[in-house]
Every structure is written in structure tokens, then in C-alpha cells.
Amino acid sequence: MNGVDKPLVWLHGEIKTPPFSAAARLEAGVLLRRLQRGGRLAMPQSRPMPVIGRDCNEIRVNDGVVTWRIVYRIDRDAIVIAEVFSKKSASTPERIINTCRRRLQEYDHA
């Protein structure tokens, strides 16, 4: 990445305390910084989300009884954050998937 961090483009959501604990906010920040510097994440920190789109993934941050998800896409020039949400079930809700798809499409056509 030529020593230059990719910017984070926030389409929706934020990472702050509360609702994130300080430890979860720090973990999310470290993982996002790794992506900005050109690194890749793998399980258990991140998993691919091809159902949303190409190069889409979700960061997984455990925070006590809550598990946070950060849906992102790695573009050539930025890390695009489509959604931040707490996950309560094994599968990602369809409304989250559809919302992320729509936001990324709108971003691509802006």
C-alpha cells in the first residue's frame, strides 16, 4: 500500500462506547487498522459475505453477551463500511443483507 493507509468510508454505523465496550471498540479499531494497512483478516475475526457482494466480509467482535458485526468491502482505494450491528442469531438477517447491498450499490453509482 506504499505506506499510505486506505481510508475508511462509513456508509452507515459507528463504533463508539457505548454501546460497544471499551475493549470491543479497541478490538474493532485494531482490526480495521489492519485492513487499512493492506492486511487481510480470517476466521474467527472475519468471514466472507459473498451473499452481499464481491469482496464483502464481516468483522466479528465478541463483547460479553453481544456479538458485533461490521460489514465491509475492500475496494482498491478504500475500506467501505456498509453496516455495524449486533448479531443475535446464527444467520445474518435478510434485511441487513438487502440494506448492505443497496448501500453498496448506491455508493458505487454516486
One Martini backbone bead per residue (centre of mass of N, CA, C, O) as a GRO file, in nm:
protein
  110
    1MET     BB    1   0.051   0.066   0.008
    2ASN     BB    2   0.289   0.279   0.028
    3GLY     BB    3   0.232   0.377   0.341
    4VAL     BB    4  -0.082   0.409   0.285
    5ASP     BB    5  -0.380   0.442   0.410
    6LYS     BB    6  -0.683   0.341   0.389
    7PRO     BB    7  -0.979   0.457   0.389
    8LEU     BB    8  -1.273   0.510   0.563
    9VAL     BB    9  -1.608   0.431   0.455
   10TRP     BB   10  -1.912   0.554   0.591
   11LEU     BB   11  -2.243   0.451   0.538
   12HIS     BB   12  -2.281   0.304   0.829
   13GLY     BB   13  -2.228   0.362   1.138
   14GLU     BB   14  -2.056   0.291   1.458
   15ILE     BB   15  -1.771   0.313   1.694
   16LYS     BB   16  -1.880   0.322   2.032
   17THR     BB   17  -1.889   0.444   2.367
   18PRO     BB   18  -2.155   0.355   2.364
   19PRO     BB   19  -2.223   0.018   2.312
   20PHE     BB   20  -1.947  -0.040   2.320
   21SER     BB   21  -1.694  -0.150   2.457
   22ALA     BB   22  -1.375  -0.067   2.500
   23ALA     BB   23  -1.259  -0.342   2.403
   24ALA     BB   24  -1.427  -0.367   2.139
   25ARG     BB   25  -1.338  -0.102   2.012
   26LEU     BB   26  -1.039  -0.173   2.001
   27GLU     BB   27  -1.060  -0.429   1.830
   28ALA     BB   28  -1.195  -0.296   1.585
   29GLY     BB   29  -0.966  -0.092   1.532
   30VAL     BB   30  -0.739  -0.296   1.479
   31LEU     BB   31  -0.877  -0.440   1.238
   32LEU     BB   32  -0.915  -0.191   1.057
   33ARG     BB   33  -0.616  -0.109   1.044
   34ARG     BB   34  -0.519  -0.363   0.901
   35LEU     BB   35  -0.682  -0.309   0.645
   36GLN     BB   36  -0.563  -0.027   0.578
   37ARG     BB   37  -0.261  -0.170   0.553
   38GLY     BB   38  -0.336  -0.449   0.372
   39GLY     BB   39  -0.458  -0.655   0.533
   40ARG     BB   40  -0.584  -0.966   0.647
   41LEU     BB   41  -0.870  -1.152   0.735
   42ALA     BB   42  -0.980  -1.420   0.950
   43MET     BB   43  -1.066  -1.667   1.107
   44PRO     BB   44  -1.264  -1.533   1.356
   45GLN     BB   45  -1.271  -1.218   1.270
   46SER     BB   46  -1.349  -1.310   0.966
   47ARG     BB   47  -1.596  -1.322   0.695
   48PRO     BB   48  -1.739  -1.401   0.422
   49MET     BB   49  -2.003  -1.210   0.203
   50PRO     BB   50  -2.127  -1.302  -0.094
   51VAL     BB   51  -2.434  -1.230  -0.057
   52ILE     BB   52  -2.366  -0.921  -0.090
   53GLY     BB   53  -2.062  -0.938  -0.225
   54ARG     BB   54  -1.786  -0.855  -0.359
   55ASP     BB   55  -1.548  -0.832  -0.106
   56CYS     BB   56  -1.725  -0.921   0.130
   57ASN     BB   57  -1.743  -0.871   0.491
   58GLU     BB   58  -1.711  -0.973   0.845
   59ILE     BB   59  -1.672  -0.855   1.148
   60ARG     BB   60  -1.590  -1.010   1.469
   61VAL     BB   61  -1.721  -0.899   1.795
   62ASN     BB   62  -1.680  -0.977   2.116
   63ASP     BB   63  -1.922  -0.852   2.390
   64GLY     BB   64  -1.999  -1.068   2.575
   65VAL     BB   65  -2.341  -1.098   2.495
   66VAL     BB   66  -2.232  -0.951   2.243
   67THR     BB   67  -2.228  -0.946   1.879
   68TRP     BB   68  -2.040  -0.786   1.649
   69ARG     BB   69  -2.089  -0.631   1.324
   70ILE     BB   70  -1.880  -0.559   1.026
   71VAL     BB   71  -1.956  -0.445   0.720
   72TYR     BB   72  -1.730  -0.500   0.440
   73ARG     BB   73  -1.526  -0.350   0.173
   74ILE     BB   74  -1.267  -0.407  -0.057
   75ASP     BB   75  -1.109  -0.161  -0.210
   76ARG     BB   76  -0.861  -0.012  -0.380
   77ASP     BB   77  -0.913   0.288  -0.204
   78ALA     BB   78  -1.099   0.134   0.024
   79ILE     BB   79  -1.293   0.100   0.321
   80VAL     BB   80  -1.626  -0.021   0.325
   81ILE     BB   81  -1.891   0.067   0.540
   82ALA     BB   82  -2.227  -0.068   0.567
   83GLU     BB   83  -2.231  -0.203   0.873
   84VAL     BB   84  -2.352  -0.195   1.220
   85PHE     BB   85  -2.413  -0.481   1.438
   86SER     BB   86  -2.607  -0.688   1.630
   87LYS     BB   87  -2.588  -1.035   1.689
   88LYS     BB   88  -2.848  -1.302   1.766
   89SER     BB   89  -2.791  -1.501   1.530
   90ALA     BB   90  -2.663  -1.727   1.304
   91SER     BB   91  -2.796  -1.545   1.097
   92THR     BB   92  -2.827  -1.309   0.866
   93PRO     BB   93  -3.036  -1.080   0.814
   94GLU     BB   94  -3.203  -0.994   0.531
   95ARG     BB   95  -3.216  -0.684   0.580
   96ILE     BB   96  -2.909  -0.648   0.599
   97ILE     BB   97  -2.831  -0.754   0.324
   98ASN     BB   98  -3.008  -0.555   0.156
   99THR     BB   99  -2.892  -0.293   0.272
  100CYS     BB  100  -2.598  -0.339   0.186
  101ARG     BB  101  -2.645  -0.362  -0.113
  102ARG     BB  102  -2.772  -0.082  -0.153
  103ARG     BB  103  -2.540   0.092  -0.042
  104LEU     BB  104  -2.322  -0.010  -0.242
  105GLN     BB  105  -2.466   0.073  -0.500
  106GLU     BB  106  -2.487   0.373  -0.435
  107TYR     BB  107  -2.183   0.418  -0.408
  108ASP     BB  108  -2.104   0.322  -0.701
  109HIS     BB  109  -2.319   0.554  -0.833
  110ALA     BB  110  -2.193   0.839  -0.710
   0.00000   0.00000   0.00000
